[in-house]
Amino acid sequence: MNQEQLTNGTLSVESFTDLILDSIQDIKGKKIVKLDLRKLDDTPTDFFIICEGESNTQVKSIAQNVRKRVKEETGMLPAHMEGLDAGVWVLVDFFNVVVHVFHPEKRAFYDLENLWSDAAFTEYDSL
């Protein structure tokens, strides 16, 4: 599978976001939320998935696991990935879905949930 399959409907966005959420939970990501931006005007993507790790190592591991599992299970690679070196905010961009993995202090500083407060929110339990 590839990005085209996600955009043309052969891979549902729900299945794709579920895979990402499961990948985050594999590495014990905390405070996971999914923001559905599809009903808003002028958004950079359809979904943000935001979570945090308790250390730089965990932040990096979560992002790397998302990339690894998506590649293994769908054949897709992110269009862009940044922040792995520092491990305080790693962005994994799959065009339709952008994953933000934060260290708690950076998440509080950027406060994406508040910036996009008019999006539909779904919160997930930390395992």
Order of alpha helices (4+ residues) and beta strands (2+ residues): alpha-alpha-beta-beta-alpha-beta-beta-beta-alpha-alpha-beta
